[in-house]
Amino acid sequence: MRPQRDIGIYLHIPFCRQRCHFCAFYLEVARTERMDVFRSALEQEIDLYNRQGLTSNRPLRSLYFGGGTPTALPATQLVSLLDRARTAWPTDASTEITVEAHPSTVTAVDLKILADAGFNRISFGAESMDENDFVPIGRPGRVRDTDVAVEAARAAGFVNINLDLMYGLPSQSLTSWTETLQSLLALEPSHVSCYALTIEEGTRLAHDIARNVVPKPDDALQVDMESAAETILQAAGLVHYEISNYAKPGFASRHNLLYWTDGDYLGLGPSAQSYVNGVRFGNVADLTAYVDLLNEHHLPLAERAGLSEDDQQRDALVFGLRLVEGIPRRLVHPDMPQHRTLASLSSQGLIEWNEERIRLTALGRRYADSVAQELY
Ligand code: SF4
């Protein structure tokens, strides 16, 4: 039996002011009455877990408000949800409490309310520091909003500030991307996430590309952009610790590290995913169904799968390889079904291993999704 390990709680807030053209997340366009219904259902879900005690007595590593755009809700409502969550999962000074925010949805007053209530990490979706990049991806707001929001967050007391960026955007060049990186660094974030644009089926962007309204992403250019990000961000003292993530020492995301280190996490809210005690389960990706189930005092689950010991080891390997430092070699047993695949990946220069650790090479990180598929 596993010892009582620490756990992270994820709260999915499924609202945005509008849907960006590339986004396939489960969410609704923010409307007050739907947000009110959602909040009440989320409180019921928190209370149900509290009564069940599934995760009580587990040290709480993190509370993460993600979305969607959590700050589509007023700051006071986020604080009341935080307080409710803390009745089920008490926090202490070491708990990382993150809120994701779109820069144009928060004021200095909101940020002060959030910081004073105990949120100690904020993650802004900057996406780019060049406004020309926003139009083809339908991302609302101005670059100036990011500058103002970061400054206000710092003034409110946030020290741990993440900025998300995207590369491979339709209008981006290598030059404009490096300028975005430099402008971002001028804001002195403690953490930066860089995500390659991927085209999700059914999105407006996929449709625009199919109609030749927007150009397809250029794979070779994305590779150059990834290298440029690594060079520029590392030179600024941000450590590349996961394929898409960079942090100043001591600022790696404690919540996201749970995903990559075989940790347990419980997700609440429509479409949220969980992994607790070797079982993966997920909530219904439909707000109405979510509310109905909770009104009937049921957990709003859509799926549940217990993983065999082999599957748990495989997942720990696949997710752990996303970390730049990889995973301890002792986690890879010679009798694992993946052992032979690893040897083949090693001969292709995609992974490297020694007595102590096994990790992706720089080439392997570039093809991480294909490596993961090989290992499944
Ligand atoms: S703000 Fe984020 S979550 Fe909302 S639509 Fe845009 S990409 Fe999706």
Boltz pocket constraint, residues with backbone or C-beta under 6 A from the ligand:
constraints:
  - pocket:
      binder: B
      contacts: [[A, 15], [A, 16], [A, 18], [A, 19], [A, 20], [A, 23], [A, 24], [A, 25], [A, 27], [A, 67], [A, 68], [A, 69], [A, 102], [A, 125]]
      max_distance: 6.0
